[in-house]
Amino acid sequence: MIDREAGDKKKGDRFQKLRACIRLLSEIGLDRNNRIYCAIELLEDSLLIREQGDDAPCVEENKNYGSSLTFNSSPVRNTVVAFIDLDSRFLGNSPIRFSFYASATVGEERFDKSLFERAGLVSPGKSSILKKLCAKEPLSGDDVALCKASILDEYAKQYADIAGHGHLAAISAWTPEQFGQFLSKVEWIVTTDGNAELEDAAVDCVRKCPFYSHRHEGMESVIVGAICSEFERRSEHGVPMARLLGTPDIENIFLRTLGVQPQGKPLDPAHESWNEIDVTDMRSLQEKIEAVTASYPPKGLRRLKRRVGLAKDEARLWQREYVSLRRRVYDVCEDVLDANRHGRTSPLTPAEIDAILADMVTRSMEELTRLNKTYHYRIQDEITLRGAILSLFDECYLAFD
């Protein structure tokens, strides 16, 4: 199958994790006694599985698009091709459901005259195919013919240079009824809701979760952040099934949240001196890495940039506590950089950069442990610390050179 990793992952990362969080919490709320599992970056943007019951696994594709979408838009056609591949892959073994969830508006399709001809139709004109799909209205015979012709074009283009051309021959042989049945397997949801609205929806799902009690009041956003961070951490696991986050994991997150509630300790006042730090280096994290090594793997850079994107959401979540943490971490990282710069004249290798970042995380975690004896910190994990450190590089405060 084609690797369809999105080109701009940073924009939709939070959107993807919030949707996965909402899907998982909603399913747990429907059946506490059943074990529900969800993973991102396993099959498309998120995969939802129920351990018991007749509901088939459901794969969802997310698009934080913003502008108008139609069935003929590239994100929609690409998604349908991906769903066809998955449907063909699992055919005969187990059923699978699909969901398309996008933040956008719905427009009317304008297909080329040549597509009408390939569909066996005469008169070009406007159609409202995606609007009908979202409203669960039946498609006309002409609608289905246009959809099939459009998807066949997209499928042929994507598989043009691949031996065997995927499942092109099989879907070309589908009757209009078969193609229409496939489209009906997809739940089409296009909404104007963006990250802010999904944050609110996720918080509401936390309150409705069976693991929620009055003791969690005021901690809802913390729980959402912890779930999203856990999705992020597991998404990079080399064993696919280890990426699944399940009902027991969610229950543990709720319990852990209670364990880090305030115990009379004050908030660290380090945030008050944050603005005293001079900022002069306006380069991004990527530019700072490329300045000291020309061989850092592009895939590794993408992973670091995605973590910076999540750190910005965590900064909004933790607010002053996050600023205090970054102020403390800044001093630790400066010490690590000074030690590594001493006497160095040669460029850094990718392994050395990773080692420096790992040392920063380890020493920052040690500093956080010491701070917790005096101040109240709800942030307790290395993943969030790593994001805070990377954000210092991306926001003008730290540089390897």
C-alpha positions in Angstrom: 0.0 0.0 0.0 1.0 3.6 -0.6 2.5 5.5 2.4 0.1 8.5 2.6 1.8 10.4 5.5 0.5 14.0 5.3 2.9 16.6 4.1 1.9 19.2 6.7 1.5 17.1 9.9 2.0 20.0 12.3 -1.2 21.8 11.4 -3.5 18.9 12.1 -1.7 17.0 14.9 -3.7 18.4 17.8 -6.9 18.1 15.8 -6.1 14.4 15.2 -5.3 13.6 18.8 -8.4 15.5 20.1 -10.6 13.5 17.7 -9.0 10.2 18.9 -9.5 11.3 22.5 -13.2 12.2 21.9 -13.8 8.9 20.1 -12.2 6.8 22.8 -13.9 8.5 25.7 -17.3 8.5 24.0 -17.1 4.7 23.4 -16.0 4.1 27.0 -18.9 6.1 28.2 -21.3 3.9 26.2 -20.0 0.7 27.6 -17.8 0.8 30.7 -17.6 -3.0 31.0 -16.3 -3.4 27.5 -12.6 -2.8 26.7 -12.2 -0.1 24.0 -9.0 0.6 22.2 -7.9 3.5 20.0 -4.6 4.3 18.2 -3.3 7.1 16.0 -1.0 6.5 13.1 -1.8 2.8 13.0 -4.5 2.7 10.3 -5.1 6.2 8.9 -5.5 9.0 11.5 -7.2 6.9 14.2 -8.4 3.3 14.6 -11.1 2.4 17.2 -11.7 -1.2 18.3 -14.2 -2.7 20.7 -13.0 -6.0 22.3 -16.6 -7.4 22.5 -19.7 -6.9 20.5 -20.7 -6.9 16.8 -19.4 -3.4 15.9 -16.5 -3.6 13.4 -13.3 -1.7 13.9 -13.7 1.9 12.6 -10.9 3.8 10.8 -11.2 7.6 10.8 -9.4 10.1 8.5 -9.2 13.8 9.8 -8.8 16.9 7.8 -8.3 20.3 9.5 -8.9 22.0 6.2 -10.6 25.3 7.0 -11.9 26.2 3.5 -14.6 24.6 1.3 -14.5 20.9 0.5 -16.4 18.9 -2.2 -16.2 15.3 -3.2 -13.9 16.3 -6.0 -11.4 18.0 -3.6 -8.0 16.3 -3.3 -8.3 15.5 0.4 -11.6 13.7 -0.1 -10.5 11.8 -3.2 -7.2 10.8 -1.5 -9.2 9.6 1.6 -11.6 7.5 -0.5 -8.7 5.8 -2.3 -7.1 5.0 1.1 -10.4 3.6 2.4 -10.7 1.5 -0.8 -7.3 0.0 -0.2 -8.1 -0.8 3.5 -11.5 -2.3 2.5 -9.8 -4.5 -0.1 -7.1 -5.4 2.4 -9.5 -6.7 5.0 -12.1 -8.1 2.6 -12.9 -11.7 3.5 -11.2 -11.5 6.9 -13.2 -9.0 9.0 -15.5 -6.1 8.4 -14.3 -2.6 8.8 -16.1 0.8 9.0 -14.8 4.2 7.9 -15.3 7.8 9.1 -14.3 11.0 7.4 -14.2 14.0 9.8 -13.2 17.4 8.5 -13.2 21.0 9.7 -14.4 22.8 6.6 -17.5 24.0 4.8 -19.2 21.9 2.1 -19.3 23.3 -1.5 -20.8 22.1 -4.8 -18.8 20.0 -7.2 -17.8 21.1 -10.7 -16.4 18.2 -12.6 -14.6 18.5 -15.9 -16.6 17.8 -19.1 -14.2 14.9 -19.9 -15.2 13.3 -16.6 -18.8 13.5 -17.5 -18.0 11.8 -20.8 -16.1 9.0 -19.0 -19.0 8.6 -16.6 -21.3 8.1 -19.6 -23.2 11.4 -18.9 -23.9 14.2 -21.3 -24.5 17.5 -19.5 -21.8 19.1 -17.3 -23.2 21.0 -14.3 -23.1 21.5 -10.6 -23.7 18.7 -8.1 -24.0 18.4 -4.3 -22.5 14.9 -3.7 -20.6 15.6 -0.5 -23.5 17.6 0.9 -25.8 14.6 0.3 -23.3 12.2 1.8 -23.0 14.3 5.0 -26.8 14.5 5.2 -27.1 10.7 4.6 -29.3 11.5 1.6 -29.3 8.9 -1.3 -27.1 9.6 -4.3 -28.6 9.5 -7.8 -27.3 7.2 -10.5 -25.5 10.2 -12.1 -23.9 11.1 -8.7 -22.5 7.5 -8.3 -21.3 7.4 -11.9 -19.4 10.7 -11.4 -18.0 9.6 -8.0 -16.7 6.3 -9.5 -15.1 8.1 -12.5 -13.4 10.6 -10.3 -12.0 8.0 -7.9 -10.8 5.8 -10.7 -8.9 8.7 -12.1 -7.4 9.4 -8.6 -6.6 5.8 -8.0 -4.9 5.3 -11.4 -2.8 8.5 -10.8 -1.6 7.3 -7.3 -0.7 3.8 -8.5 0.6 4.7 -12.0 4.2 3.8 -11.0 3.4 0.8 -8.8 3.5 -2.7 -10.2 0.1 -4.3 -10.4 -1.6 -0.8 -10.0 -3.1 -1.8 -6.6 -6.7 -2.8 -6.8 -7.5 -0.7 -9.9 -8.8 -3.6 -11.9 -11.1 -4.8 -9.2 -12.7 -1.4 -8.5 -13.0 -0.7 -12.2 -15.2 -3.8 -12.4 -17.5 -2.6 -9.6 -21.1 -2.0 -10.6 -22.6 1.4 -9.7 -24.5 -0.4 -7.0 -21.3 -1.8 -5.5 -19.6 1.6 -5.6 -22.6 3.2 -4.0 -22.6 0.5 -1.2 -18.9 1.3 -0.6 -19.6 5.0 -0.2 -22.4 4.2 2.2 -20.0 2.4 4.5 -18.3 5.8 5.3 -19.7 8.1 7.9 -19.2 11.6 6.4 -18.9 14.5 8.9 -17.9 18.0 7.8 -18.1 20.7 10.5 -16.8 24.2 11.1 -15.5 23.1 14.5 -11.7 23.6 14.9 -9.3 22.8 17.7 -10.9 25.1 20.2 -14.3 23.5 19.8 -12.8 20.0 19.9 -11.0 20.9 23.2 -14.4 21.8 24.7 -15.9 18.6 23.4 -13.1 16.5 24.8 -13.5 18.2 28.2 -17.2 17.4 28.1 -16.4 13.7 27.3 -14.1 13.6 30.3 -17.0 14.8 32.5 -19.3 12.1 31.1 -16.6 9.3 31.4 -17.5 6.7 34.0 -14.1 7.2 35.7 -14.9 10.8 36.4 -15.9 12.0 39.9 -16.3 15.2 41.8 -12.6 15.0 42.8 -11.7 15.6 39.1 -13.4 19.0 39.0 -11.1 21.6 37.5 -8.7 18.8 36.2 -10.6 18.1 33.0 -8.2 19.9 30.6 -5.3 18.2 32.4 -6.8 14.8 31.7 -7.4 15.7 28.0 -3.7 16.8 27.7 -2.5 13.6 29.4 -4.5 11.4 26.9 -3.2 13.4 23.9 0.3 13.1 25.2 -0.1 9.4 25.6 -1.4 9.0 22.1 1.7 11.0 20.9 4.1 8.8 22.9 2.6 5.5 21.7 2.3 6.6 18.0 6.1 6.3 17.6 6.3 2.7 19.0 7.9 0.2 16.6 5.3 -2.5 17.5 2.0 -1.6 15.9 -0.2 -3.1 18.5 1.7 -1.2 21.3 0.2 2.0 19.8 -3.3 1.1 21.1 -4.6 3.1 24.1 -7.3 1.2 26.0 -9.9 1.5 28.7 -7.5 0.5 31.5 -5.0 3.1 30.3 -7.7 5.8 30.5 -8.7 4.7 34.0 -5.1 5.0 35.1 -4.8 8.5 33.7 -7.9 9.5 35.7 -6.3 8.0 38.9 -2.9 9.5 38.2 -4.5 12.9 37.9 -5.9 12.6 41.4 -2.5 11.7 42.6 -1.0 15.1 41.4 -3.6 17.4 42.9 -2.3 20.2 45.1 -1.2 19.3 48.6 -0.7 22.8 50.0 2.5 23.5 48.1 2.7 26.9 46.3 3.1 27.4 42.6 6.7 27.9 41.5 7.2 31.7 41.1 9.9 31.2 38.4 7.4 32.4 35.7 7.8 35.9 37.1 11.4 36.1 35.8 10.7 34.6 32.4 10.8 38.0 30.6 14.2 38.7 31.9 15.7 36.2 29.4 17.2 37.9 26.4 16.1 36.6 23.0 18.2 37.3 19.9 18.4 34.2 17.8 15.2 34.1 15.6 16.0 30.8 13.8 13.6 27.9 14.1 14.5 24.5 15.6 15.2 23.0 12.2 17.5 25.9 11.2 19.4 25.6 14.4 20.0 21.8 13.8 20.9 22.3 10.2 23.5 25.0 11.3 25.5 22.4 13.1 24.9 19.3 11.0 23.9 18.8 7.4 23.0 15.1 7.9 20.2 15.1 10.4 17.5 12.6 9.1 14.4 14.4 7.6 12.1 12.0 9.4 13.7 12.8 12.7 13.3 16.5 12.0 9.6 16.0 11.2 9.2 14.2 14.5 10.8 17.0 16.5 8.7 19.6 14.7 5.5 17.7 15.5 6.6 17.6 19.2 7.1 21.4 19.1 3.5 21.8 17.8 2.1 19.7 20.7 4.2 21.7 23.1 2.4 24.9 22.1 -0.9 23.3 23.0 0.6 22.2 26.3 1.7 25.7 27.0 -1.8 26.9 26.7 -3.1 24.1 28.9 -0.6 24.5 31.8 -0.2 28.3 31.5 1.9 29.8 34.4 3.1 26.4 35.6 4.5 25.7 32.1 6.3 29.1 32.0 7.9 28.3 35.4 8.9 24.9 34.2 10.5 26.3 31.0 12.3 29.0 33.1 13.8 26.3 35.3 14.6 24.0 32.3 16.3 26.9 30.5 19.0 27.1 33.1 19.6 23.3 33.0 19.8 23.3 29.2 22.2 26.3 29.2 24.6 24.3 31.4 24.4 21.2 29.1 25.1 23.3 26.0 28.0 25.1 27.7 29.6 21.8 28.6 29.2 20.5 25.1 30.5 23.6 23.4 33.7 23.7 25.5 36.7 23.0 23.2 34.6 21.9 20.3 35.6 22.9 16.7 33.9 20.2 14.6 30.3 20.0 13.6 27.9 17.9 15.6 26.7 14.5 14.4 22.9 13.6 14.5 23.7 11.1 17.3 25.4 13.8 19.3 22.4 16.1 18.9 20.1 13.3 20.1 22.5 12.7 23.0 22.5 16.4 24.0 18.6 16.5 23.9 18.4 13.2 25.9 20.9 14.6 28.5 18.7 17.8 28.8 15.6 15.7 29.4 17.3 13.5 32.1 18.8 16.5 33.9 15.6 18.5 33.7 13.7 15.5 35.1 16.1 15.5 38.0 15.5 19.2 38.5 11.8 18.7 38.4 12.0 16.0 41.1 13.9 18.5 43.4 11.4 21.3 42.7 8.5 19.0 43.6 9.8 18.9 47.2 9.0 22.6 47.5 6.5 23.6 44.7 3.4 22.1 43.2 3.9 20.8 39.7 1.2 18.8 37.9 3.6 18.1 35.1 5.4 14.9 35.9 6.4 13.2 32.6 9.5 13.2 30.4 7.4 13.6 27.2 6.1 17.0 28.3 9.6 18.0 29.5 11.1 17.1 26.1 8.5 19.2 24.3 9.3 22.2 26.6 13.0 21.8 25.8 12.4 21.6 22.0 10.2 24.7 22.2 13.1 26.7 23.8 15.1 25.9 20.7 12.2 26.8 18.3 11.4 30.1 20.1 14.8 31.9 20.1 16.0 30.9 23.6 18.5 28.1 22.9 20.8 27.1 20.1 23.4 24.3 19.6 25.9 26.9 18.3 
